[in-house]
């Protein structure tokens, strides 16, 4: 961390480090390739959750998710 360290409200711990990825992916049954930004926060999500996060964004719910194939993953 650079500059002033900020603390999470109500705790003595600093806020978790977030990593934002530019994700290139394909959806099974759909033509074309898509891109999206996804941010993961340690303790809440991780890189292996990215396909599930993208699927939930597409459907608006966590059940009956489309199959997502990651084609590229780049930290921003």
PDB file of N, CA, C and O in Angstrom:
ATOM      1  N   UNK A   1       0.830  -1.169   0.000  1.00  0.00           N
ATOM      2  CA  UNK A   1       0.000   0.000   0.000  1.00  0.00           C
ATOM      3  C   UNK A   1       0.875   1.232   0.000  1.00  0.00           C
ATOM      4  O   UNK A   1       1.942   1.253   0.614  1.00  0.00           O
ATOM      5  N   UNK A   2       0.421   2.249  -0.688  1.00  0.00           N
ATOM      6  CA  UNK A   2       1.168   3.488  -0.692  1.00  0.00           C
ATOM      7  C   UNK A   2       0.334   4.578  -0.063  1.00  0.00           C
ATOM      8  O   UNK A   2      -0.886   4.445   0.030  1.00  0.00           O
ATOM      9  N   UNK A   3       0.957   5.643   0.367  1.00  0.00           N
ATOM     10  CA  UNK A   3       0.227   6.749   0.956  1.00  0.00           C
ATOM     11  C   UNK A   3      -0.300   6.400   2.333  1.00  0.00           C
ATOM     12  O   UNK A   3       0.276   5.586   3.055  1.00  0.00           O
ATOM     13  N   UNK A   4      -1.399   7.031   2.675  1.00  0.00           N
ATOM     14  CA  UNK A   4      -2.010   6.794   3.983  1.00  0.00           C
ATOM     15  C   UNK A   4      -2.712   5.448   3.994  1.00  0.00           C
ATOM     16  O   UNK A   4      -3.380   5.081   3.027  1.00  0.00           O
ATOM     17  N   UNK A   5      -2.559   4.715   5.085  1.00  0.00           N
ATOM     18  CA  UNK A   5      -3.292   3.454   5.173  1.00  0.00           C
ATOM     19  C   UNK A   5      -4.665   3.747   5.750  1.00  0.00           C
ATOM     20  O   UNK A   5      -4.791   4.504   6.712  1.00  0.00           O
ATOM     21  N   UNK A   6      -5.674   3.158   5.173  1.00  0.00           N
ATOM     22  CA  UNK A   6      -7.035   3.323   5.662  1.00  0.00           C
ATOM     23  C   UNK A   6      -7.435   2.063   6.393  1.00  0.00           C
ATOM     24  O   UNK A   6      -6.959   0.974   6.073  1.00  0.00           O
ATOM     25  N   UNK A   7      -8.281   2.202   7.345  1.00  0.00           N
ATOM     26  CA  UNK A   7      -8.759   1.071   8.128  1.00  0.00           C
ATOM     27  C   UNK A   7     -10.208   0.786   7.757  1.00  0.00           C
ATOM     28  O   UNK A   7     -10.986   1.700   7.484  1.00  0.00           O
ATOM     29  N   UNK A   8     -10.553  -0.485   7.751  1.00  0.00           N
ATOM     30  CA  UNK A   8     -11.942  -0.860   7.526  1.00  0.00           C
ATOM     31  C   UNK A   8     -12.757  -0.369   8.715  1.00  0.00           C
ATOM     32  O   UNK A   8     -12.301  -0.479   9.853  1.00  0.00           O
ATOM     33  N   UNK A   9     -13.965   0.176   8.479  1.00  0.00           N
ATOM     34  CA  UNK A   9     -14.778   0.688   9.579  1.00  0.00           C
ATOM     35  C   UNK A   9     -15.025  -0.379  10.647  1.00  0.00           C
ATOM     36  O   UNK A   9     -15.385  -1.515  10.339  1.00  0.00           O
ATOM     37  N   UNK A  10     -14.825   0.007  11.900  1.00  0.00           N
ATOM     38  CA  UNK A  10     -15.125  -0.893  13.005  1.00  0.00           C
ATOM     39  C   UNK A  10     -14.091  -1.966  13.263  1.00  0.00           C
ATOM     40  O   UNK A  10     -14.297  -2.818  14.128  1.00  0.00           O
ATOM     41  N   UNK A  11     -12.979  -1.951  12.537  1.00  0.00           N
ATOM     42  CA  UNK A  11     -11.946  -2.966  12.744  1.00  0.00           C
ATOM     43  C   UNK A  11     -10.592  -2.293  12.842  1.00  0.00           C
ATOM     44  O   UNK A  11     -10.436  -1.126  12.485  1.00  0.00           O
ATOM     45  N   UNK A  12      -9.635  -3.029  13.321  1.00  0.00           N
ATOM     46  CA  UNK A  12      -8.282  -2.521  13.360  1.00  0.00           C
ATOM     47  C   UNK A  12      -7.481  -2.950  12.148  1.00  0.00           C
ATOM     48  O   UNK A  12      -6.297  -2.632  12.031  1.00  0.00           O
ATOM     49  N   UNK A  13      -8.126  -3.671  11.246  1.00  0.00           N
ATOM     50  CA  UNK A  13      -7.429  -4.211  10.080  1.00  0.00           C
ATOM     51  C   UNK A  13      -7.575  -3.284   8.886  1.00  0.00           C
ATOM     52  O   UNK A  13      -8.604  -2.626   8.730  1.00  0.00           O
ATOM     53  N   UNK A  14      -6.545  -3.227   8.037  1.00  0.00           N
ATOM     54  CA  UNK A  14      -6.675  -2.448   6.810  1.00  0.00           C
ATOM     55  C   UNK A  14      -7.652  -3.139   5.869  1.00  0.00           C
ATOM     56  O   UNK A  14      -7.888  -4.340   5.996  1.00  0.00           O
ATOM     57  N   UNK A  15      -8.224  -2.393   4.926  1.00  0.00           N
ATOM     58  CA  UNK A  15      -9.157  -3.020   3.982  1.00  0.00           C
ATOM     59  C   UNK A  15      -8.428  -4.057   3.131  1.00  0.00           C
ATOM     60  O   UNK A  15      -7.223  -3.936   2.907  1.00  0.00           O
ATOM     61  N   UNK A  16      -9.140  -5.066   2.660  1.00  0.00           N
ATOM     62  CA  UNK A  16      -8.489  -6.096   1.844  1.00  0.00           C
ATOM     63  C   UNK A  16      -8.004  -5.526   0.515  1.00  0.00           C
ATOM     64  O   UNK A  16      -8.581  -4.581  -0.023  1.00  0.00           O
ATOM     65  N   UNK A  17      -6.946  -6.113   0.006  1.00  0.00           N
ATOM     66  CA  UNK A  17      -6.446  -5.715  -1.305  1.00  0.00           C
ATOM     67  C   UNK A  17      -7.383  -6.277  -2.363  1.00  0.00           C
ATOM     68  O   UNK A  17      -7.748  -7.452  -2.321  1.00  0.00           O
ATOM     69  N   UNK A  18      -7.759  -5.454  -3.284  1.00  0.00           N
ATOM     70  CA  UNK A  18      -8.636  -5.875  -4.372  1.00  0.00           C
ATOM     71  C   UNK A  18      -7.802  -6.017  -5.639  1.00  0.00           C
ATOM     72  O   UNK A  18      -6.843  -5.273  -5.845  1.00  0.00           O
ATOM     73  N   UNK A  19      -8.164  -6.965  -6.477  1.00  0.00           N
ATOM     74  CA  UNK A  19      -7.518  -7.120  -7.769  1.00  0.00           C
ATOM     75  C   UNK A  19      -8.607  -7.109  -8.834  1.00  0.00           C
ATOM     76  O   UNK A  19      -9.558  -7.888  -8.775  1.00  0.00           O
ATOM     77  N   UNK A  20      -8.456  -6.228  -9.795  1.00  0.00           N
ATOM     78  CA  UNK A  20      -9.413  -6.160 -10.901  1.00  0.00           C
ATOM     79  C   UNK A  20      -8.787  -6.802 -12.120  1.00  0.00           C
ATOM     80  O   UNK A  20      -7.638  -6.527 -12.466  1.00  0.00           O
ATOM     81  N   UNK A  21      -9.559  -7.661 -12.766  1.00  0.00           N
ATOM     82  CA  UNK A  21      -9.101  -8.368 -13.956  1.00  0.00           C
ATOM     83  C   UNK A  21      -9.932  -7.962 -15.162  1.00  0.00           C
ATOM     84  O   UNK A  21     -11.138  -7.740 -15.054  1.00  0.00           O
ATOM     85  N   UNK A  22      -9.275  -7.869 -16.306  1.00  0.00           N
ATOM     86  CA  UNK A  22      -9.969  -7.772 -17.579  1.00  0.00           C
ATOM     87  C   UNK A  22     -10.076  -9.211 -18.072  1.00  0.00           C
ATOM     88  O   UNK A  22      -9.065  -9.867 -18.324  1.00  0.00           O
ATOM     89  N   UNK A  23     -11.294  -9.688 -18.206  1.00  0.00           N
ATOM     90  CA  UNK A  23     -11.541 -11.084 -18.530  1.00  0.00           C
ATOM     91  C   UNK A  23     -12.103 -11.179 -19.948  1.00  0.00           C
ATOM     92  O   UNK A  23     -13.055 -10.480 -20.293  1.00  0.00           O
ATOM     93  N   UNK A  24     -11.514 -12.037 -20.754  1.00  0.00           N
ATOM     94  CA  UNK A  24     -12.041 -12.359 -22.071  1.00  0.00           C
ATOM     95  C   UNK A  24     -12.641 -13.747 -21.948  1.00  0.00           C
ATOM     96  O   UNK A  24     -11.984 -14.675 -21.474  1.00  0.00           O
ATOM     97  N   UNK A  25     -13.911 -13.893 -22.381  1.00  0.00           N
ATOM     98  CA  UNK A  25     -14.596 -15.167 -22.163  1.00  0.00           C
ATOM     99  C   UNK A  25     -15.625 -15.443 -23.252  1.00  0.00           C
ATOM    100  O   UNK A  25     -15.998 -14.554 -24.018  1.00  0.00           O
ATOM    101  N   UNK A  26     -16.073 -16.688 -23.304  1.00  0.00           N
ATOM    102  CA  UNK A  26     -17.123 -17.112 -24.221  1.00  0.00           C
ATOM    103  C   UNK A  26     -18.218 -17.789 -23.404  1.00  0.00           C
ATOM    104  O   UNK A  26     -17.960 -18.397 -22.366  1.00  0.00           O
ATOM    105  N   UNK A  27     -19.448 -17.666 -23.902  1.00  0.00           N
ATOM    106  CA  UNK A  27     -20.602 -18.289 -23.246  1.00  0.00           C
ATOM    107  C   UNK A  27     -21.057 -19.446 -24.129  1.00  0.00           C
ATOM    108  O   UNK A  27     -21.281 -19.268 -25.326  1.00  0.00           O
ATOM    109  N   UNK A  28     -21.193 -20.624 -23.541  1.00  0.00           N
ATOM    110  CA  UNK A  28     -21.635 -21.803 -24.303  1.00  0.00           C
ATOM    111  C   UNK A  28     -22.986 -21.515 -24.946  1.00  0.00           C
ATOM    112  O   UNK A  28     -23.903 -21.020 -24.291  1.00  0.00           O
ATOM    113  N   UNK A  29     -23.098 -21.827 -26.229  1.00  0.00           N
ATOM    114  CA  UNK A  29     -24.345 -21.631 -26.955  1.00  0.00           C
ATOM    115  C   UNK A  29     -24.506 -20.239 -27.544  1.00  0.00           C
ATOM    116  O   UNK A  29     -25.499 -19.976 -28.222  1.00  0.00           O
ATOM    117  N   UNK A  30     -23.557 -19.341 -27.304  1.00  0.00           N
ATOM    118  CA  UNK A  30     -23.606 -17.987 -27.852  1.00  0.00           C
ATOM    119  C   UNK A  30     -22.408 -17.765 -28.762  1.00  0.00           C
ATOM    120  O   UNK A  30     -21.301 -18.224 -28.482  1.00  0.00           O
ATOM    121  N   UNK A  31     -22.648 -17.061 -29.842  1.00  0.00           N
ATOM    122  CA  UNK A  31     -21.557 -16.748 -30.758  1.00  0.00           C
ATOM    123  C   UNK A  31     -20.768 -15.561 -30.221  1.00  0.00           C
ATOM    124  O   UNK A  31     -21.327 -14.678 -29.570  1.00  0.00           O
ATOM    125  N   UNK A  32     -19.493 -15.546 -30.490  1.00  0.00           N
ATOM    126  CA  UNK A  32     -18.672 -14.396 -30.155  1.00  0.00           C
ATOM    127  C   UNK A  32     -17.927 -14.514 -28.840  1.00  0.00           C
ATOM    128  O   UNK A  32     -18.135 -15.432 -28.047  1.00  0.00           O
ATOM    129  N   UNK A  33     -17.057 -13.550 -28.649  1.00  0.00           N
ATOM    130  CA  UNK A  33     -16.212 -13.463 -27.466  1.00  0.00           C
ATOM    131  C   UNK A  33     -16.588 -12.170 -26.744  1.00  0.00           C
ATOM    132  O   UNK A  33     -16.868 -11.158 -27.385  1.00  0.00           O
ATOM    133  N   UNK A  34     -16.595 -12.204 -25.433  1.00  0.00           N
ATOM    134  CA  UNK A  34     -16.969 -11.046 -24.627  1.00  0.00           C
ATOM    135  C   UNK A  34     -15.821 -10.649 -23.707  1.00  0.00           C
ATOM    136  O   UNK A  34     -14.903 -11.429 -23.453  1.00  0.00           O
ATOM    137  N   UNK A  35     -15.898  -9.420 -23.215  1.00  0.00           N
ATOM    138  CA  UNK A  35     -14.937  -8.945 -22.224  1.00  0.00           C
ATOM    139  C   UNK A  35     -15.690  -8.277 -21.082  1.00  0.00           C
ATOM    140  O   UNK A  35     -16.750  -7.681 -21.276  1.00  0.00           O
ATOM    141  N   UNK A  36     -15.119  -8.389 -19.887  1.00  0.00           N
ATOM    142  CA  UNK A  36     -15.696  -7.742 -18.714  1.00  0.00           C
ATOM    143  C   UNK A  36     -14.603  -7.523 -17.691  1.00  0.00           C
ATOM    144  O   UNK A  36     -13.583  -8.212 -17.695  1.00  0.00           O
ATOM    145  N   UNK A  37     -14.827  -6.553 -16.811  1.00  0.00           N
ATOM    146  CA  UNK A  37     -13.941  -6.363 -15.675  1.00  0.00           C
ATOM    147  C   UNK A  37     -14.564  -7.050 -14.472  1.00  0.00           C
ATOM    148  O   UNK A  37     -15.763  -6.924 -14.222  1.00  0.00           O
ATOM    149  N   UNK A  38     -13.738  -7.778 -13.730  1.00  0.00           N
ATOM    150  CA  UNK A  38     -14.185  -8.466 -12.520  1.00  0.00           C
ATOM    151  C   UNK A  38     -13.182  -8.161 -11.415  1.00  0.00           C
ATOM    152  O   UNK A  38     -11.974  -8.292 -11.611  1.00  0.00           O
ATOM    153  N   UNK A  39     -13.683  -7.757 -10.260  1.00  0.00           N
ATOM    154  CA  UNK A  39     -12.827  -7.472  -9.115  1.00  0.00           C
ATOM    155  C   UNK A  39     -12.986  -8.574  -8.081  1.00  0.00           C
ATOM    156  O   UNK A  39     -14.105  -8.933  -7.715  1.00  0.00           O
ATOM    157  N   UNK A  40     -11.881  -9.102  -7.619  1.00  0.00           N
ATOM    158  CA  UNK A  40     -11.911 -10.118  -6.557  1.00  0.00           C
ATOM    159  C   UNK A  40     -11.287  -9.527  -5.297  1.00  0.00           C
ATOM    160  O   UNK A  40     -10.333  -8.751  -5.353  1.00  0.00           O
ATOM    161  N   UNK A  41     -11.856  -9.920  -4.161  1.00  0.00           N
ATOM    162  CA  UNK A  41     -11.414  -9.442  -2.857  1.00  0.00           C
ATOM    163  C   UNK A  41     -11.068 -10.663  -2.016  1.00  0.00           C
ATOM    164  O   UNK A  41     -11.945 -11.484  -1.747  1.00  0.00           O
ATOM    165  N   UNK A  42      -9.810 -10.808  -1.591  1.00  0.00           N
ATOM    166  CA  UNK A  42      -9.434 -11.960  -0.771  1.00  0.00           C
ATOM    167  C   UNK A  42     -10.364 -12.102   0.437  1.00  0.00           C
ATOM    168  O   UNK A  42     -10.706 -11.120   1.097  1.00  0.00           O
ATOM    169  N   UNK A  43     -10.755 -13.324   0.704  1.00  0.00           N
ATOM    170  CA  UNK A  43     -11.669 -13.591   1.802  1.00  0.00           C
ATOM    171  C   UNK A  43     -13.119 -13.610   1.351  1.00  0.00           C
ATOM    172  O   UNK A  43     -13.975 -14.159   2.044  1.00  0.00           O
ATOM    173  N   UNK A  44     -13.406 -13.016   0.199  1.00  0.00           N
ATOM    174  CA  UNK A  44     -14.766 -12.987  -0.334  1.00  0.00           C
ATOM    175  C   UNK A  44     -14.856 -13.707  -1.665  1.00  0.00           C
ATOM    176  O   UNK A  44     -15.828 -14.418  -1.922  1.00  0.00           O
ATOM    177  N   UNK A  45     -13.857 -13.533  -2.513  1.00  0.00           N
ATOM    178  CA  UNK A  45     -13.846 -14.177  -3.820  1.00  0.00           C
ATOM    179  C   UNK A  45     -12.396 -14.389  -4.235  1.00  0.00           C
ATOM    180  O   UNK A  45     -11.475 -13.799  -3.670  1.00  0.00           O
ATOM    181  N   UNK A  46     -12.218 -15.241  -5.229  1.00  0.00           N
ATOM    182  CA  UNK A  46     -10.879 -15.520  -5.737  1.00  0.00           C
ATOM    183  C   UNK A  46     -10.970 -15.753  -7.232  1.00  0.00           C
ATOM    184  O   UNK A  46     -12.064 -15.780  -7.796  1.00  0.00           O
ATOM    185  N   UNK A  47      -9.833 -15.920  -7.870  1.00  0.00           N
ATOM    186  CA  UNK A  47      -9.792 -16.062  -9.322  1.00  0.00           C
ATOM    187  C   UNK A  47     -10.653 -17.219  -9.821  1.00  0.00           C
ATOM    188  O   UNK A  47     -11.268 -17.117 -10.883  1.00  0.00           O
ATOM    189  N   UNK A  48     -10.704 -18.304  -9.078  1.00  0.00           N
ATOM    190  CA  UNK A  48     -11.502 -19.462  -9.519  1.00  0.00           C
ATOM    191  C   UNK A  48     -13.006 -19.172  -9.496  1.00  0.00           C
ATOM    192  O   UNK A  48     -13.781 -19.942 -10.063  1.00  0.00           O
ATOM    193  N   UNK A  49     -13.435 -18.084  -8.854  1.00  0.00           N
ATOM    194  CA  UNK A  49     -14.851 -17.705  -8.814  1.00  0.00           C
ATOM    195  C   UNK A  49     -15.277 -16.891 -10.030  1.00  0.00           C
ATOM    196  O   UNK A  49     -16.472 -16.674 -10.229  1.00  0.00           O
ATOM    197  N   UNK A  50     -14.341 -16.441 -10.838  1.00  0.00           N
ATOM    198  CA  UNK A  50     -14.660 -15.532 -11.939  1.00  0.00           C
ATOM    199  C   UNK A  50     -15.711 -16.099 -12.895  1.00  0.00           C
ATOM    200  O   UNK A  50     -16.637 -15.362 -13.236  1.00  0.00           O
ATOM    201  N   UNK A  51     -15.636 -17.358 -13.355  1.00  0.00           N
ATOM    202  CA  UNK A  51     -16.698 -17.848 -14.245  1.00  0.00           C
ATOM    203  C   UNK A  51     -18.090 -17.786 -13.586  1.00  0.00           C
ATOM    204  O   UNK A  51     -19.070 -17.449 -14.251  1.00  0.00           O
ATOM    205  N   UNK A  52     -18.178 -18.103 -12.312  1.00  0.00           N
ATOM    206  CA  UNK A  52     -19.463 -18.054 -11.605  1.00  0.00           C
ATOM    207  C   UNK A  52     -19.965 -16.612 -11.465  1.00  0.00           C
ATOM    208  O   UNK A  52     -21.165 -16.361 -11.576  1.00  0.00           O
ATOM    209  N   UNK A  53     -19.053 -15.670 -11.223  1.00  0.00           N
ATOM    210  CA  UNK A  53     -19.426 -14.259 -11.129  1.00  0.00           C
ATOM    211  C   UNK A  53     -19.975 -13.770 -12.468  1.00  0.00           C
ATOM    212  O   UNK A  53     -20.999 -13.088 -12.512  1.00  0.00           O
ATOM    213  N   UNK A  54     -19.293 -14.119 -13.558  1.00  0.00           N
ATOM    214  CA  UNK A  54     -19.753 -13.712 -14.888  1.00  0.00           C
ATOM    215  C   UNK A  54     -21.103 -14.328 -15.217  1.00  0.00           C
ATOM    216  O   UNK A  54     -21.978 -13.648 -15.753  1.00  0.00           O
ATOM    217  N   UNK A  55     -21.284 -15.602 -14.904  1.00  0.00           N
ATOM    218  CA  UNK A  55     -22.552 -16.267 -15.178  1.00  0.00           C
ATOM    219  C   UNK A  55     -23.693 -15.620 -14.399  1.00  0.00           C
ATOM    220  O   UNK A  55     -24.781 -15.429 -14.942  1.00  0.00           O
ATOM    221  N   UNK A  56     -23.459 -15.284 -13.145  1.00  0.00           N
ATOM    222  CA  UNK A  56     -24.490 -14.630 -12.335  1.00  0.00           C
ATOM    223  C   UNK A  56     -24.833 -13.249 -12.906  1.00  0.00           C
ATOM    224  O   UNK A  56     -25.992 -12.838 -12.873  1.00  0.00           O
ATOM    225  N   UNK A  57     -23.853 -12.547 -13.419  1.00  0.00           N
ATOM    226  CA  UNK A  57     -24.117 -11.245 -14.051  1.00  0.00           C
ATOM    227  C   UNK A  57     -25.011 -11.407 -15.281  1.00  0.00           C
ATOM    228  O   UNK A  57     -25.894 -10.585 -15.525  1.00  0.00           O
ATOM    229  N   UNK A  58     -24.780 -12.460 -16.045  1.00  0.00           N
ATOM    230  CA  UNK A  58     -25.559 -12.681 -17.263  1.00  0.00           C
ATOM    231  C   UNK A  58     -27.011 -13.047 -16.978  1.00  0.00           C
ATOM    232  O   UNK A  58     -27.916 -12.630 -17.701  1.00  0.00           O
ATOM    233  N   UNK A  59     -27.229 -13.822 -15.929  1.00  0.00           N
ATOM    234  CA  UNK A  59     -28.582 -14.304 -15.643  1.00  0.00           C
ATOM    235  C   UNK A  59     -29.283 -13.533 -14.538  1.00  0.00           C
ATOM    236  O   UNK A  59     -30.510 -13.561 -14.446  1.00  0.00           O
ATOM    237  N   UNK A  60     -28.520 -12.844 -13.698  1.00  0.00           N
ATOM    238  CA  UNK A  60     -29.110 -12.132 -12.583  1.00  0.00           C
ATOM    239  C   UNK A  60     -29.406 -13.019 -11.389  1.00  0.00           C
ATOM    240  O   UNK A  60     -30.008 -12.568 -10.415  1.00  0.00           O
ATOM    241  N   UNK A  61     -28.989 -14.279 -11.456  1.00  0.00           N
ATOM    242  CA  UNK A  61     -29.207 -15.193 -10.329  1.00  0.00           C
ATOM    243  C   UNK A  61     -28.098 -16.235 -10.289  1.00  0.00           C
ATOM    244  O   UNK A  61     -27.346 -16.410 -11.247  1.00  0.00           O
ATOM    245  N   UNK A  62     -28.020 -16.917  -9.159  1.00  0.00           N
ATOM    246  CA  UNK A  62     -26.919 -17.862  -8.960  1.00  0.00           C
ATOM    247  C   UNK A  62     -27.241 -19.273  -9.444  1.00  0.00           C
ATOM    248  O   UNK A  62     -26.348 -20.119  -9.491  1.00  0.00           O
ATOM    249  N   UNK A  63     -28.478 -19.543  -9.799  1.00  0.00           N
ATOM    250  CA  UNK A  63     -28.845 -20.888 -10.252  1.00  0.00           C
ATOM    251  C   UNK A  63     -28.975 -20.926 -11.771  1.00  0.00           C
ATOM    252  O   UNK A  63     -29.160 -19.893 -12.415  1.00  0.00           O
ATOM    253  N   UNK A  64     -28.877 -22.108 -12.327  1.00  0.00           N
ATOM    254  CA  UNK A  64     -29.001 -22.339 -13.771  1.00  0.00           C
ATOM    255  C   UNK A  64     -28.101 -21.403 -14.566  1.00  0.00           C
ATOM    256  O   UNK A  64     -28.547 -20.694 -15.469  1.00  0.00           O
ATOM    257  N   UNK A  65     -26.847 -21.421 -14.212  1.00  0.00           N
ATOM    258  CA  UNK A  65     -25.884 -20.539 -14.847  1.00  0.00           C
ATOM    259  C   UNK A  65     -25.424 -21.091 -16.194  1.00  0.00           C
ATOM    260  O   UNK A  65     -25.285 -22.303 -16.354  1.00  0.00           O
ATOM    261  N   UNK A  66     -25.188 -20.205 -17.163  1.00  0.00           N
ATOM    262  CA  UNK A  66     -24.600 -20.648 -18.423  1.00  0.00           C
ATOM    263  C   UNK A  66     -23.150 -21.069 -18.204  1.00  0.00           C
ATOM    264  O   UNK A  66     -22.504 -20.633 -17.251  1.00  0.00           O
ATOM    265  N   UNK A  67     -22.655 -21.907 -19.082  1.00  0.00           N
ATOM    266  CA  UNK A  67     -21.259 -22.343 -18.979  1.00  0.00           C
ATOM    267  C   UNK A  67     -20.355 -21.272 -19.572  1.00  0.00           C
ATOM    268  O   UNK A  67     -20.545 -20.837 -20.708  1.00  0.00           O
ATOM    269  N   UNK A  68     -19.376 -20.857 -18.789  1.00  0.00           N
ATOM    270  CA  UNK A  68     -18.436 -19.807 -19.187  1.00  0.00           C
ATOM    271  C   UNK A  68     -17.064 -20.429 -19.413  1.00  0.00           C
ATOM    272  O   UNK A  68     -16.585 -21.216 -18.596  1.00  0.00           O
ATOM    273  N   UNK A  69     -16.440 -20.068 -20.530  1.00  0.00           N
ATOM    274  CA  UNK A  69     -15.067 -20.502 -20.794  1.00  0.00           C
ATOM    275  C   UNK A  69     -14.179 -19.273 -20.792  1.00  0.00           C
ATOM    276  O   UNK A  69     -14.358 -18.363 -21.602  1.00  0.00           O
ATOM    277  N   UNK A  70     -13.223 -19.251 -19.879  1.00  0.00           N
ATOM    278  CA  UNK A  70     -12.282 -18.134 -19.829  1.00  0.00           C
ATOM    279  C   UNK A  70     -11.249 -18.287 -20.937  1.00  0.00           C
ATOM    280  O   UNK A  70     -10.645 -19.349 -21.092  1.00  0.00           O
ATOM    281  N   UNK A  71     -11.051 -17.233 -21.697  1.00  0.00           N
ATOM    282  CA  UNK A  71     -10.093 -17.241 -22.789  1.00  0.00           C
ATOM    283  C   UNK A  71      -8.863 -16.410 -22.461  1.00  0.00           C
ATOM    284  O   UNK A  71      -7.789 -16.628 -23.021  1.00  0.00           O
ATOM    285  N   UNK A  72      -9.025 -15.452 -21.546  1.00  0.00           N
ATOM    286  CA  UNK A  72      -7.913 -14.599 -21.149  1.00  0.00           C
ATOM    287  C   UNK A  72      -8.212 -13.919 -19.836  1.00  0.00           C
ATOM    288  O   UNK A  72      -9.365 -13.621 -19.524  1.00  0.00           O
ATOM    289  N   UNK A  73      -7.167 -13.677 -19.068  1.00  0.00           N
ATOM    290  CA  UNK A  73      -7.307 -13.066 -17.751  1.00  0.00           C
ATOM    291  C   UNK A  73      -6.087 -12.172 -17.545  1.00  0.00           C
ATOM    292  O   UNK A  73      -4.952 -12.647 -17.545  1.00  0.00           O
ATOM    293  N   UNK A  74      -6.333 -10.866 -17.371  1.00  0.00           N
ATOM    294  CA  UNK A  74      -5.225  -9.933 -17.212  1.00  0.00           C
ATOM    295  C   UNK A  74      -5.525  -8.987 -16.059  1.00  0.00           C
ATOM    296  O   UNK A  74      -6.573  -8.340 -16.038  1.00  0.00           O
ATOM    297  N   UNK A  75      -4.613  -8.904 -15.105  1.00  0.00           N
ATOM    298  CA  UNK A  75      -4.768  -7.988 -13.963  1.00  0.00           C
ATOM    299  C   UNK A  75      -4.632  -6.557 -14.477  1.00  0.00           C
ATOM    300  O   UNK A  75      -3.816  -6.265 -15.352  1.00  0.00           O
ATOM    301  N   UNK A  76      -5.443  -5.685 -13.916  1.00  0.00           N
ATOM    302  CA  UNK A  76      -5.415  -4.262 -14.323  1.00  0.00           C
ATOM    303  C   UNK A  76      -4.769  -3.436 -13.266  1.00  0.00           C
ATOM    304  O   UNK A  76      -4.650  -2.220 -13.418  1.00  0.00           O
TER     305      UNK A  76
END
